[in-house]
Amino acid sequence: MRLRVEFTTEPFDLDEAPAHALVAREVIEAADLDAVDVGPFGNTAEGGADEVLGAVDALLRRTLASGATRISLQVNVVGEADA
């Protein structure tokens, strides 16, 4: 199964990326995911279910530890992974 995760971390700071946003980028870019799109107001990534769920776990734990006060995320099934 393939999953797509979309997420944002808060609080926002338009002048300088907060620590939790930098950590979120680090987690997603280090994960074994594809179709990664990291932006200032939203982020998306796709991959196999195990990879996405592992990345989401790390994302939640590490961004909260880095000062995030709210994390909004959505996970969607987008299709079957190639066998």
Secondary structure, 3 states (H helix, E strand, C coil): CEEEEEEEEECCCCCCCCHHHHHHHHHHHHCCCEEEEECCCCEEEEEEHHHHHHHHHHHHHHHHHCCCCEEEEEEEEEECCCC
